[in-house]
Amino acid sequence: MPPTRLVRWLAAPAEGDTAQSGSGLLAGALSLFALVNVAFATILKGGARMPRRLGELEDAVMTRVWQWNRPVTVREVLEDLQQSRTIAYTTVMTVMDNLHHKGWLRREREGRAYRYEAVSTREAYTAALMNEAWATSDNAAAALVHFFGMMSAEQLEALRDALRVVPAATVEPPAEPGEEPGR
């Protein structure tokens, strides 16, 4: 779709929406990304860093933890990883310990071992990576237009669905230190 046609389509209200003009996908997406930006700005004020992309083995481990959605042991992850590669117990244990220290996994001792559990979801991780990439742009709207231009019809529909869940009115910048929220 040519960029000018894409912008018009993004700015138009979704079919069946009763919203006013200017509340189309682009405006909604900007609101959604602004909400994500506000959330991460608030987190960053607490000293946290934006997430970096997980390494290949870290991602393989986290994928299993996210898919299983329950506390897991190093042995369980090891046995599943060994179905597709040769890997040592100590390697998996080190990766999971590193993920714990980086804040991706929480753990609880069970006997001589630990059970690990994801701190957040894959979706939250993906949103944080998207936000980090988006934050590097000098022109947020243009970056979004280019991003939308790369999306499939299914991805654009998923974006429309997400925008129906997050109303633009929920976006409010974080208060500065010493300032009351909403002022």
PAFIPA-735385 format. One record per residue: x, y, z of N, C-alpha, C, O in turn. Coordinates in pm, 1 decimal, decimal comma. Layout:
<node <X; Y; Z>; <X; Y; Z>; <X; Y; Z>; <X; Y; Z>>
...
END
This chain:
<node <86,0; -118,1; 0,0>; <0,0; 0,0; 0,0>; <90,1; 123,8; 0,0>; <180,4; 132,0; 83,3>>
<node <69,1; 220,2; -90,1>; <151,6; 341,8; -92,1>; <139,2; 417,8; 40,2>; <33,4; 415,4; 103,0>>
<node <247,0; 485,6; 83,3>; <245,2; 554,6; 213,3>; <129,2; 651,9; 232,2>; <70,1; 655,2; 340,2>>
<node <94,3; 731,8; 129,7>; <-15,1; 828,5; 149,0>; <-148,0; 756,7; 167,0>; <-230,1; 798,2; 248,9>>
<node <-170,1; 650,3; 92,1>; <-293,7; 572,7; 107,4>; <-296,0; 503,7; 243,7>; <-400,6; 495,2; 308,1>>
<node <-179,1; 454,0; 287,1>; <-169,2; 389,2; 417,2>; <-202,7; 487,0; 529,2>; <-275,7; 452,0; 621,9>>
<node <-150,5; 608,8; 521,5>; <-178,7; 709,8; 624,2>; <-328,0; 740,8; 628,0>; <-385,7; 749,9; 736,3>>
<node <-391,9; 757,4; 511,9>; <-537,2; 783,4; 510,3>; <-613,1; 667,4; 571,9>; <-707,9; 688,1; 647,5>>
<node <-571,4; 543,5; 539,5>; <-639,5; 426,2; 594,1>; <-620,4; 419,2; 745,4>; <-713,8; 387,8; 819,1>>
<node <-497,8; 449,1; 791,2>; <-469,2; 444,4; 934,6>; <-544,9; 552,1; 1010,6>; <-585,6; 530,7; 1124,8>>
<node <-564,1; 668,1; 948,0>; <-630,7; 780,1; 1015,3>; <-781,6; 764,5; 1015,8>; <-849,4; 834,2; 1091,3>>
<node <-836,7; 675,4; 934,3>; <-982,1; 656,9; 927,6>; <-1029,4; 571,9; 1044,5>; <-960,1; 478,5; 1084,6>>
<node <-1147,1; 602,9; 1100,1>; <-1200,3; 518,1; 1206,5>; <-1223,9; 376,7; 1154,6>; <-1256,7; 357,1; 1037,6>>
<node <-1206,9; 278,7; 1242,8>; <-1230,6; 139,5; 1205,1>; <-1377,6; 120,1; 1170,6>; <-1464,9; 190,1; 1221,9>>
<node <-1403,0; 24,5; 1083,4>; <-1541,2; -4,1; 1044,2>; <-1622,5; -38,5; 1168,4>; <-1582,2; -123,1; 1248,2>>
<node <-1734,9; 26,1; 1184,1>; <-1820,4; 1,8; 1300,0>; <-1790,1; 92,4; 1417,3>; <-1867,6; 96,9; 1512,9>>
<node <-1677,9; 165,6; 1412,6>; <-1646,4; 259,1; 1520,6>; <-1737,4; 381,1; 1509,6>; <-1769,3; 426,6; 1399,7>>
<node <-1777,9; 432,3; 1623,0>; <-1860,7; 553,0; 1623,7>; <-1779,3; 673,0; 1669,5>; <-1834,8; 779,1; 1698,2>>
<node <-1647,8; 656,0; 1676,4>; <-1559,6; 762,5; 1725,8>; <-1556,1; 879,7; 1628,9>; <-1590,6; 866,9; 1511,4>>
<node <-1514,2; 992,2; 1680,0>; <-1502,1; 1113,6; 1600,3>; <-1385,0; 1101,9; 1503,9>; <-1299,3; 1014,7; 1518,2>>
<node <-1382,7; 1191,6; 1404,8>; <-1273,2; 1198,3; 1309,4>; <-1142,4; 1219,3; 1384,5>; <-1138,5; 1286,6; 1487,5>>
<node <-1034,6; 1160,2; 1331,2>; <-904,3; 1174,2; 1396,7>; <-878,3; 1067,1; 1499,7>; <-773,3; 1067,2; 1564,0>>
<node <-971,5; 976,0; 1516,6>; <-949,7; 870,8; 1615,2>; <-925,1; 738,3; 1544,8>; <-957,6; 632,2; 1598,1>>
<node <-867,8; 744,3; 1425,3>; <-841,1; 624,5; 1348,0>; <-725,9; 545,7; 1405,4>; <-680,6; 570,3; 1517,2>>
<node <-679,2; 450,3; 1326,8>; <-575,8; 360,0; 1371,2>; <-445,8; 433,1; 1405,4>; <-382,7; 402,4; 1506,5>>
<node <-405,4; 529,6; 1322,3>; <-281,8; 602,1; 1348,9>; <-290,6; 678,2; 1481,7>; <-199,5; 670,9; 1564,3>>
<node <-399,5; 750,3; 1501,2>; <-415,9; 824,3; 1626,8>; <-421,5; 727,9; 1744,8>; <-361,3; 752,7; 1849,2>>
<node <-493,1; 619,5; 1727,6>; <-502,9; 520,5; 1834,4>; <-369,9; 453,8; 1862,6>; <-333,6; 430,3; 1977,9>>
<node <-297,1; 423,3; 1754,8>; <-167,4; 359,0; 1772,4>; <-70,3; 453,2; 1841,9>; <6,1; 411,0; 1928,7>>
<node <-72,8; 580,5; 1804,0>; <12,0; 677,6; 1873,2>; <-24,0; 681,9; 2021,5>; <64,4; 691,7; 2106,7>>
<node <-152,6; 674,5; 2052,2>; <-195,1; 673,1; 2192,1>; <-147,6; 547,5; 2262,2>; <-101,5; 552,2; 2376,3>>
<node <-159,5; 433,8; 2192,4>; <-116,6; 307,1; 2250,1>; <33,8; 309,4; 2276,3>; <78,5; 271,3; 2384,5>>
<node <112,6; 354,2; 2177,2>; <256,0; 361,6; 2196,3>; <291,7; 465,1; 2302,4>; <388,0; 446,1; 2376,7>>
<node <216,5; 573,0; 2310,7>; <241,6; 673,6; 2415,1>; <216,8; 612,0; 2552,3>; <291,6; 637,9; 2646,6>>
<node <111,9; 530,3; 2563,8>; <82,8; 462,9; 2689,9>; <198,2; 370,8; 2727,9>; <240,4; 369,2; 2843,6>>
<node <249,5; 294,6; 2632,4>; <362,6; 206,3; 2658,1>; <484,4; 289,8; 2699,0>; <557,1; 254,1; 2791,7>>
<node <505,5; 401,2; 2628,6>; <617,7; 489,6; 2659,0>; <606,5; 545,1; 2801,2>; <705,8; 550,7; 2873,7>>
<node <486,4; 585,7; 2840,7>; <463,6; 637,2; 2976,3>; <492,1; 528,1; 3078,4>; <556,2; 552,9; 3180,5>>
<node <444,5; 407,7; 3050,6>; <465,9; 296,9; 3143,9>; <614,8; 270,7; 3162,7>; <661,6; 254,7; 3275,4>>
<node <688,8; 266,3; 3053,0>; <831,6; 240,2; 3064,5>; <906,9; 358,2; 3122,5>; <1006,3; 338,5; 3192,4>>
<node <862,8; 480,4; 3095,7>; <926,8; 597,5; 3156,7>; <910,7; 591,2; 3308,0>; <1003,2; 625,2; 3381,7>>
<node <795,2; 548,3; 3354,2>; <769,8; 535,0; 3496,8>; <859,6; 427,4; 3556,0>; <915,7; 445,4; 3664,1>>
<node <873,3; 316,0; 3485,7>; <959,4; 207,9; 3532,7>; <1103,9; 256,2; 3538,6>; <1175,5; 228,8; 3634,9>>
<node <1146,3; 328,7; 3434,4>; <1285,0; 374,2; 3428,5>; <1318,3; 471,6; 3540,4>; <1433,3; 477,6; 3583,9>>
<node <1220,1; 548,4; 3588,3>; <1246,0; 640,6; 3699,2>; <1286,8; 563,0; 3823,4>; <1356,0; 616,2; 3910,2>>
<node <1244,2; 437,3; 3832,2>; <1280,9; 352,5; 3945,5>; <1419,8; 291,8; 3930,4>; <1461,8; 212,9; 4015,1>>
<node <1492,1; 327,1; 3824,0>; <1628,5; 278,4; 3807,7>; <1640,3; 158,0; 3716,0>; <1751,9; 113,9; 3688,7>>
<node <1531,3; 103,9; 3668,1>; <1538,7; -11,9; 3579,5>; <1587,6; 31,4; 3441,9>; <1574,0; 147,6; 3403,6>>
<node <1644,5; -63,1; 3368,2>; <1689,5; -34,4; 3232,7>; <1591,4; -94,6; 3133,1>; <1516,8; -187,4; 3164,4>>
<node <1593,8; -39,2; 3012,4>; <1514,0; -97,6; 2906,1>; <1572,8; -234,5; 2876,6>; <1694,1; -252,5; 2888,1>>
<node <1490,9; -330,7; 2839,1>; <1543,4; -465,3; 2814,3>; <1625,4; -468,3; 2685,5>; <1597,1; -396,3; 2589,7>>
<node <1724,9; -551,4; 2686,1>; <1798,4; -575,9; 2562,8>; <1744,3; -705,5; 2504,7>; <1681,0; -785,0; 2574,1>>
<node <1770,0; -724,9; 2378,5>; <1724,4; -846,4; 2311,8>; <1791,9; -967,5; 2378,3>; <1911,7; -964,7; 2406,1>>
<node <1714,9; -1072,3; 2403,1>; <1770,2; -1193,6; 2461,5>; <1861,9; -1261,7; 2361,3>; <1837,8; -1256,5; 2240,6>>
<node <1966,7; -1325,2; 2411,1>; <2053,9; -1405,5; 2325,8>; <1979,9; -1530,0; 2279,0>; <1870,6; -1560,0; 2326,7>>
<node <2040,1; -1601,6; 2185,7>; <1974,3; -1719,1; 2125,9>; <1939,7; -1825,5; 2230,9>; <1827,8; -1876,7; 2231,4>>
<node <2033,2; -1859,1; 2318,8>; <2005,7; -1960,6; 2420,5>; <1912,9; -1905,9; 2529,4>; <1826,8; -1978,2; 2579,4>>
<node <1930,0; -1779,8; 2566,0>; <1838,4; -1717,7; 2662,5>; <1695,3; -1722,8; 2609,2>; <1601,8; -1754,3; 2682,8>>
<node <1679,4; -1691,5; 2480,8>; <1546,2; -1694,0; 2420,8>; <1489,1; -1835,5; 2419,0>; <1370,1; -1854,7; 2444,0>>
<node <1572,8; -1934,0; 2389,6>; <1526,6; -2073,2; 2389,3>; <1477,5; -2114,6; 2528,3>; <1375,5; -2182,3; 2541,5>>
<node <1551,0; -2073,5; 2630,8>; <1511,0; -2104,4; 2769,0>; <1381,7; -2030,2; 2804,0>; <1286,4; -2090,9; 2853,0>>
<node <1378,7; -1898,1; 2778,6>; <1260,5; -1818,8; 2813,5>; <1136,8; -1865,7; 2736,2>; <1026,3; -1865,1; 2790,4>>
<node <1154,6; -1906,2; 2610,9>; <1040,6; -1956,0; 2532,9>; <975,8; -2073,6; 2604,1>; <853,2; -2081,1; 2612,1>>
<node <1055,5; -2164,3; 2655,3>; <1000,1; -2279,7; 2726,8>; <931,5; -2236,9; 2856,6>; <823,0; -2285,1; 2889,0>>
<node <995,0; -2147,0; 2929,7>; <935,9; -2100,5; 3056,1>; <802,4; -2030,3; 3027,6>; <704,3; -2052,3; 3098,6>>
<node <798,9; -1945,5; 2923,0>; <674,2; -1876,3; 2888,1>; <567,7; -1974,0; 2839,0>; <450,9; -1961,3; 2875,8>>
<node <605,8; -2070,0; 2757,4>; <508,3; -2165,7; 2704,4>; <450,5; -2253,5; 2814,1>; <330,0; -2278,7; 2816,4>>
<node <533,6; -2299,3; 2903,1>; <487,0; -2388,6; 3008,5>; <408,7; -2314,5; 3115,3>; <323,6; -2374,4; 3181,1>>
<node <434,8; -2187,1; 3134,2>; <358,4; -2101,3; 3225,4>; <342,5; -2160,7; 3365,1>; <233,9; -2160,3; 3422,9>>
<node <453,0; -2211,3; 3417,1>; <456,1; -2268,2; 3552,3>; <600,0; -2269,4; 3599,6>; <690,9; -2257,2; 3517,4>>
<node <624,3; -2283,5; 3729,9>; <762,7; -2294,8; 3776,2>; <829,5; -2420,2; 3717,8>; <769,8; -2527,8; 3715,4>>
<node <953,5; -2404,9; 3671,2>; <1025,7; -2515,3; 3607,0>; <1163,9; -2531,1; 3668,8>; <1218,7; -2437,6; 3727,1>>
<node <1218,7; -2650,3; 3654,9>; <1354,7; -2676,8; 3702,1>; <1451,6; -2670,7; 3584,5>; <1411,7; -2677,0; 3468,3>>
<node <1578,7; -2658,2; 3617,5>; <1683,3; -2661,2; 3515,3>; <1675,1; -2793,7; 3439,9>; <1687,8; -2796,3; 3317,4>>
<node <1654,2; -2902,6; 3511,7>; <1648,2; -3036,6; 3450,7>; <1537,2; -3043,9; 3344,4>; <1558,5; -3099,7; 3236,8>>
<node <1418,9; -2987,6; 3374,3>; <1308,7; -2990,5; 3276,9>; <1345,1; -2914,1; 3149,1>; <1319,6; -2961,1; 3038,2>>
<node <1404,2; -2797,2; 3166,0>; <1443,7; -2716,1; 3050,4>; <1553,8; -2788,3; 2973,3>; <1550,5; -2793,6; 2850,3>>
<node <1651,4; -2843,9; 3045,6>; <1760,8; -2917,6; 2983,1>; <1706,9; -3031,5; 2896,2>; <1744,7; -3044,3; 2779,7>>
<node <1619,6; -3113,2; 2952,5>; <1567,0; -3229,2; 2878,7>; <1492,4; -3186,5; 2753,0>; <1500,5; -3253,8; 2650,3>>
<node <1420,1; -3075,5; 2760,2>; <1349,3; -3028,3; 2641,8>; <1446,6; -2972,8; 2537,6>; <1430,3; -2997,4; 2418,1>>
<node <1546,9; -2898,7; 2582,2>; <1647,0; -2844,6; 2490,0>; <1726,8; -2955,8; 2422,3>; <1764,5; -2943,7; 2305,7>>
<node <1752,5; -3064,3; 2495,8>; <1832,2; -3174,4; 2441,7>; <1761,2; -3248,1; 2328,0>; <1823,8; -3327,7; 2258,0>>
<node <1634,6; -3223,4; 2309,1>; <1563,6; -3285,2; 2196,1>; <1610,2; -3226,1; 2063,0>; <1596,2; -3289,7; 1958,5>>
<node <1665,5; -3104,5; 2066,8>; <1706,5; -3040,1; 1942,2>; <1854,5; -3002,0; 1937,2>; <1901,9; -2955,4; 1833,7>>
<node <1928,4; -3020,9; 2047,2>; <2070,0; -2983,5; 2048,8>; <2141,5; -3056,1; 2161,4>; <2079,2; -3106,7; 2254,7>>
<node <2272,8; -3060,0; 2150,8>; <2355,9; -3115,1; 2258,2>; <2391,1; -2998,4; 2348,5>; <2445,5; -2897,4; 2303,9>>
<node <2359,0; -3013,9; 2476,3>; <2382,9; -2905,1; 2571,2>; <2401,6; -2964,0; 2710,8>; <2337,3; -3063,0; 2745,6>>
<node <2488,8; -2904,0; 2790,3>; <2520,9; -2953,3; 2924,3>; <2427,3; -2893,2; 3029,1>; <2375,8; -2782,5; 3013,3>>
<node <2407,5; -2968,4; 3134,7>; <2325,1; -2921,8; 3247,3>; <2379,6; -2789,5; 3301,2>; <2303,5; -2696,4; 3327,3>>
<node <2511,6; -2781,9; 3317,6>; <2571,4; -2661,1; 3375,6>; <2550,4; -2537,9; 3286,6>; <2541,2; -2425,8; 3336,6>>
<node <2542,9; -2558,8; 3156,3>; <2518,0; -2446,6; 3064,5>; <2378,5; -2390,8; 3086,7>; <2360,0; -2269,5; 3096,8>>
<node <2280,0; -2480,7; 3094,3>; <2141,6; -2437,4; 3115,9>; <2127,8; -2373,8; 3253,9>; <2058,8; -2273,0; 3269,5>>
<node <2193,1; -2432,3; 3353,5>; <2187,3; -2377,4; 3488,9>; <2246,7; -2235,8; 3491,0>; <2191,0; -2146,4; 3554,7>>
<node <2358,2; -2215,6; 3422,6>; <2421,3; -2083,3; 3417,8>; <2330,9; -1982,3; 3348,2>; <2315,5; -1869,7; 3395,5>>
<node <2271,3; -2022,1; 3236,4>; <2182,0; -1931,3; 3163,1>; <2062,3; -1893,3; 3250,0>; <2024,4; -1776,3; 3255,0>>
<node <2002,6; -1990,5; 3318,1>; <1886,8; -1960,8; 3402,1>; <1926,6; -1875,9; 3522,9>; <1849,9; -1789,3; 3565,3>>
<node <2044,7; -1899,5; 3578,3>; <2093,2; -1815,9; 3687,9>; <2115,4; -1672,9; 3638,1>; <2079,8; -1577,0; 3706,6>>
<node <2174,0; -1658,9; 3519,5>; <2194,0; -1525,7; 3461,4>; <2060,3; -1455,7; 3436,7>; <2046,3; -1336,9; 3465,5>>
<node <1962,5; -1528,7; 3383,7>; <1829,5; -1470,1; 3359,3>; <1764,3; -1427,5; 3490,6>; <1691,7; -1328,2; 3495,0>>
<node <1790,0; -1502,3; 3596,7>; <1739,1; -1463,3; 3729,3>; <1804,5; -1332,2; 3774,5>; <1735,8; -1241,2; 3821,0>>
<node <1935,9; -1323,0; 3760,9>; <2007,2; -1201,9; 3804,9>; <1975,0; -1081,0; 3717,5>; <1985,3; -967,3; 3763,7>>
<node <1936,2; -1103,6; 3592,0>; <1896,8; -994,6; 3502,5>; <1751,6; -952,5; 3524,7>; <1706,9; -852,6; 3468,3>>
<node <1677,5; -1028,1; 3606,9>; <1540,2; -991,1; 3637,9>; <1434,5; -1055,3; 3549,7>; <1317,4; -1018,4; 3558,2>>
<node <1472,6; -1150,6; 3464,9>; <1374,7; -1216,6; 3377,4>; <1304,7; -1332,7; 3447,1>; <1189,1; -1363,1; 3417,4>>
<node <1375,3; -1397,8; 3540,3>; <1319,6; -1512,9; 3611,8>; <1325,3; -1487,0; 3762,1>; <1418,4; -1423,8; 3812,0>>
<node <1224,3; -1537,0; 3833,2>; <1232,6; -1541,3; 3979,6>; <1251,2; -1688,1; 4014,2>; <1215,6; -1775,7; 3935,4>>
<node <1305,6; -1714,5; 4129,2>; <1329,2; -1854,1; 4165,3>; <1299,8; -1877,7; 4311,8>; <1305,8; -1787,3; 4395,2>>
<node <1267,9; -2002,3; 4339,4>; <1240,2; -2044,4; 4476,4>; <1307,6; -2178,4; 4498,6>; <1296,4; -2270,0; 4417,1>>
<node <1377,9; -2188,0; 4610,6>; <1450,6; -2311,5; 4639,4>; <1351,4; -2424,4; 4669,1>; <1252,7; -2408,4; 4740,8>>
<node <1383,6; -2538,7; 4609,8>; <1306,8; -2660,9; 4635,8>; <1406,9; -2773,4; 4656,6>; <1458,1; -2830,0; 4560,1>>
<node <1435,0; -2805,9; 4782,7>; <1540,1; -2904,0; 4811,8>; <1675,0; -2844,3; 4778,6>; <1709,5; -2736,3; 4826,6>>
<node <1752,9; -2916,0; 4694,6>; <1885,0; -2866,6; 4654,4>; <1879,4; -2787,8; 4524,2>; <1980,5; -2732,1; 4481,6>>
<node <1764,0; -2782,3; 4461,1>; <1750,7; -2714,5; 4331,7>; <1659,1; -2592,9; 4345,4>; <1605,5; -2564,8; 4452,6>>
<node <1643,0; -2522,7; 4235,6>; <1552,0; -2408,9; 4228,3>; <1441,3; -2439,3; 4127,5>; <1460,3; -2515,0; 4032,3>>
<node <1326,8; -2379,0; 4151,0>; <1220,4; -2374,0; 4050,4>; <1216,5; -2230,3; 4002,2>; <1209,9; -2136,6; 4081,7>>
<node <1220,7; -2214,1; 3869,7>; <1223,7; -2081,6; 3807,1>; <1089,4; -2051,2; 3743,3>; <1019,9; -2140,1; 3694,3>>
<node <1054,7; -1922,6; 3745,1>; <928,0; -1877,1; 3688,3>; <951,0; -1740,7; 3622,3>; <1028,1; -1659,0; 3672,4>>
<node <884,0; -1717,4; 3510,7>; <899,5; -1590,0; 3438,6>; <845,5; -1474,7; 3521,9>; <742,6; -1487,9; 3588,3>>
<node <914,9; -1362,1; 3518,2>; <872,6; -1241,7; 3589,2>; <762,5; -1170,3; 3510,0>; <670,7; -1113,0; 3568,6>>
<node <772,0; -1174,0; 3376,9>; <668,9; -1112,3; 3292,7>; <643,6; -1200,3; 3171,3>; <705,6; -1305,6; 3156,1>>
<node <553,9; -1157,9; 3086,5>; <513,5; -1237,3; 2970,8>; <599,3; -1207,4; 2849,0>; <668,9; -1106,0; 2844,0>>
<node <593,5; -1297,0; 2750,7>; <662,7; -1272,2; 2623,6>; <606,0; -1146,7; 2558,0>; <680,1; -1070,4; 2496,0>>
<node <476,2; -1124,7; 2571,0>; <413,3; -1007,0; 2511,9>; <469,3; -878,0; 2572,7>; <492,1; -780,2; 2501,4>>
<node <491,3; -878,1; 2704,3>; <549,5; -760,2; 2769,6>; <692,7; -738,5; 2723,1>; <735,1; -624,7; 2703,2>>
<node <766,9; -846,6; 2705,6>; <904,2; -838,6; 2654,1>; <904,2; -780,9; 2512,9>; <983,1; -691,7; 2481,7>>
<node <815,6; -831,8; 2428,1>; <806,1; -783,6; 2290,2>; <769,3; -635,7; 2287,3>; <828,0; -558,7; 2211,3>>
<node <672,4; -595,4; 2369,7>; <631,3; -454,8; 2375,4>; <747,3; -366,2; 2420,1>; <764,7; -255,9; 2368,5>>
<node <826,3; -414,0; 2515,5>; <940,5; -335,2; 2562,6>; <1044,2; -318,4; 2452,0>; <1100,9; -210,2; 2436,8>>
<node <1069,9; -423,9; 2374,7>; <1163,8; -413,3; 2263,0>; <1112,3; -316,7; 2157,7>; <1188,4; -236,1; 2104,1>>
<node <982,4; -324,8; 2127,8>; <922,7; -233,4; 2030,1>; <933,8; -89,6; 2079,3>; <966,9; 0,7; 2002,5>>
<node <906,2; -69,1; 2206,6>; <913,2; 64,9; 2263,3>; <1055,3; 118,8; 2258,2>; <1076,8; 236,0; 2227,4>>
<node <1151,7; 33,7; 2288,3>; <1291,4; 75,6; 2284,9>; <1331,4; 117,3; 2143,2>; <1396,7; 220,0; 2124,5>>
<node <1292,1; 37,7; 2043,8>; <1324,5; 70,7; 1905,0>; <1253,2; 199,1; 1862,8>; <1312,0; 284,3; 1796,2>>
<node <1127,8; 212,5; 1901,4>; <1048,5; 329,6; 1863,5>; <1104,4; 456,5; 1926,7>; <1100,1; 563,6; 1866,1>>
<node <1156,0; 444,7; 2046,8>; <1208,1; 560,4; 2118,9>; <1333,2; 619,3; 2053,5>; <1370,4; 732,9; 2083,0>>
<node <1398,5; 543,3; 1965,1>; <1518,8; 593,8; 1899,3>; <1485,7; 683,9; 1780,6>; <1575,4; 748,3; 1726,2>>
<node <1358,8; 689,8; 1739,2>; <1319,6; 768,9; 1622,4>; <1305,9; 916,4; 1657,3>; <1261,3; 952,3; 1766,3>>
<node <1345,1; 1001,0; 1562,6>; <1325,8; 1145,1; 1578,9>; <1183,9; 1185,9; 1540,8>; <1138,7; 1294,1; 1578,4>>
<node <1113,1; 1100,9; 1467,0>; <977,5; 1130,8; 1421,1>; <890,5; 1008,2; 1446,0>; <882,4; 918,5; 1362,2>>
<node <825,8; 1005,5; 1562,0>; <748,8; 888,1; 1603,8>; <638,4; 852,5; 1504,4>; <619,3; 734,9; 1473,5>>
<node <566,1; 951,3; 1454,4>; <455,9; 924,1; 1361,3>; <508,2; 860,9; 1232,2>; <449,8; 765,0; 1181,8>>
<node <617,3; 914,1; 1179,1>; <674,7; 858,8; 1055,9>; <724,9; 716,6; 1078,1>; <708,0; 630,4; 991,9>>
<node <786,7; 691,9; 1193,8>; <833,7; 556,9; 1224,6>; <717,3; 459,7; 1229,7>; <727,1; 347,5; 1180,0>>
<node <606,2; 502,9; 1290,2>; <488,5; 416,2; 1295,7>; <430,7; 390,4; 1157,1>; <390,2; 278,1; 1127,2>>
<node <426,2; 491,9; 1072,6>; <374,3; 473,6; 936,5>; <458,4; 369,7; 863,6>; <404,0; 281,8; 796,7>>
<node <590,2; 378,8; 875,7>; <677,3; 279,6; 811,4>; <655,1; 140,8; 871,4>; <649,6; 40,9; 799,7>>
<node <642,5; 136,4; 1003,6>; <618,1; 8,4; 1071,2>; <486,8; -53,4; 1023,8>; <481,3; -172,5; 993,0>>
<node <381,2; 27,9; 1018,0>; <251,4; -23,1; 972,5>; <258,7; -70,3; 828,4>; <191,3; -166,2; 790,7>>
<node <340,4; -3,6; 747,7>; <355,6; -42,3; 607,8>; <417,0; -179,7; 591,3>; <400,0; -242,8; 487,0>>
<node <488,0; -227,0; 692,3>; <549,6; -360,1; 688,1>; <457,5; -468,8; 743,0>; <487,5; -587,6; 730,4>>
<node <345,0; -429,0; 804,1>; <256,9; -525,8; 870,0>; <166,3; -597,2; 770,5>; <125,4; -541,0; 668,9>>
<node <136,4; -722,3; 802,8>; <41,3; -799,8; 722,7>; <-100,1; -754,4; 759,0>; <-120,1; -682,7; 857,1>>
<node <-197,1; -796,7; 679,3>; <-337,3; -763,8; 707,5>; <-377,7; -818,2; 844,8>; <-452,9; -753,2; 917,3>>
<node <-328,5; -936,3; 880,5>; <-362,0; -996,7; 1009,8>; <-302,3; -914,6; 1124,6>; <-366,3; -896,1; 1228,1>>
<node <-180,1; -865,9; 1105,7>; <-116,5; -784,5; 1209,1>; <-189,1; -651,2; 1225,5>; <-206,4; -603,3; 1337,6>>
<node <-231,5; -591,6; 1114,8>; <-306,1; -465,7; 1123,2>; <-439,2; -486,5; 1194,6>; <-481,9; -401,5; 1272,7>>
<node <-504,0; -598,0; 1168,4>; <-630,4; -627,4; 1237,3>; <-606,0; -648,4; 1386,8>; <-686,1; -604,8; 1469,5>>
<node <-496,0; -714,7; 1421,5>; <-461,5; -733,2; 1562,8>; <-435,1; -597,6; 1628,5>; <-470,5; -577,5; 1744,7>>
<node <-374,0; -505,3; 1556,0>; <-351,0; -370,9; 1608,0>; <-482,7; -299,6; 1632,2>; <-500,8; -236,2; 1736,1>>
<node <-575,2; -309,4; 1536,9>; <-708,1; -249,4; 1556,2>; <-776,5; -306,8; 1680,7>; <-836,4; -233,3; 1759,1>>
<node <-766,8; -438,3; 1697,6>; <-826,7; -501,9; 1815,9>; <-762,8; -449,4; 1944,4>; <-832,2; -423,6; 2042,7>>
<node <-630,2; -433,5; 1943,1>; <-560,4; -383,1; 2061,6>; <-603,4; -241,2; 2093,6>; <-617,4; -205,0; 2210,4>>
<node <-624,1; -161,4; 1991,1>; <-662,9; -22,0; 2013,0>; <-803,0; -10,2; 2071,2>; <-834,4; 88,5; 2137,9>>
<node <-885,5; -107,7; 2047,3>; <-1020,0; -106,5; 2107,3>; <-1011,6; -134,7; 2257,5>; <-1100,8; -96,4; 2333,2>>
<node <-905,7; -200,8; 2299,5>; <-887,2; -236,1; 2440,4>; <-826,6; -120,4; 2518,9>; <-859,5; -101,6; 2636,0>>
<node <-738,0; -42,2; 2455,9>; <-666,5; 65,9; 2523,1>; <-720,5; 199,1; 2473,3>; <-676,4; 247,6; 2369,1>>
<node <-814,7; 259,5; 2544,9>; <-868,2; 388,5; 2500,6>; <-763,5; 498,8; 2513,7>; <-681,0; 497,0; 2605,1>>
<node <-767,7; 593,7; 2422,2>; <-670,7; 703,8; 2420,6>; <-675,4; 784,8; 2549,7>; <-573,9; 842,2; 2589,1>>
<node <-788,4; 791,0; 2615,4>; <-803,9; 872,5; 2736,7>; <-717,7; 820,5; 2851,9>; <-698,8; 892,5; 2949,9>>
<node <-665,1; 698,5; 2843,8>; <-585,8; 644,6; 2954,8>; <-442,9; 693,3; 2953,0>; <-367,5; 664,5; 3045,9>>
<node <-403,0; 766,9; 2849,5>; <-264,9; 812,1; 2838,2>; <-246,3; 941,9; 2915,6>; <-306,5; 1044,2; 2883,1>>
<node <-162,5; 936,4; 3018,0>; <-130,0; 1055,2; 3096,8>; <16,8; 1047,4; 3132,0>; <61,2; 946,1; 3186,1>>
<node <93,9; 1151,6; 3102,9>; <237,2; 1144,9; 3132,7>; <260,9; 1132,0; 3282,2>; <180,1; 1178,4; 3362,7>>
<node <372,7; 1068,6; 3319,6>; <403,1; 1054,1; 3462,1>; <432,3; 1189,5; 3524,9>; <484,8; 1279,3; 3459,1>>
<node <398,1; 1203,8; 3651,9>; <422,7; 1329,1; 3723,6>; <571,7; 1345,3; 3746,2>; <643,0; 1247,1; 3766,5>>
<node <617,8; 1466,7; 3742,9>; <757,0; 1497,0; 3774,1>; <773,1; 1487,7; 3925,3>; <675,2; 1503,1; 3998,2>>
<node <894,6; 1462,9; 3973,9>; <916,0; 1457,0; 4119,6>; <865,8; 1584,1; 4187,4>; <898,3; 1694,6; 4143,8>>
<node <788,8; 1569,7; 4291,1>; <733,8; 1681,7; 4364,3>; <604,9; 1736,4; 4306,3>; <546,1; 1828,9; 4362,3>>
<node <559,8; 1680,2; 4193,8>; <438,0; 1726,3; 4128,2>; <326,3; 1624,1; 4149,7>; <351,2; 1503,5; 4151,1>>
<node <204,1; 1672,6; 4166,4>; <91,2; 1581,9; 4184,8>; <51,9; 1524,4; 4050,2>; <53,4; 1595,7; 3949,8>>
<node <15,5; 1392,3; 4046,3>; <-28,5; 1332,9; 3919,6>; <-150,7; 1406,1; 3864,8>; <-236,2; 1452,3; 3940,4>>
<node <-157,6; 1415,9; 3730,2>; <-273,9; 1477,3; 3665,6>; <-268,7; 1628,6; 3663,3>; <-367,8; 1691,7; 3626,6>>
<node <-158,4; 1689,0; 3700,5>; <-146,5; 1835,3; 3703,6>; <-59,1; 1884,6; 3594,3>; <-37,9; 2005,2; 3581,8>>
END
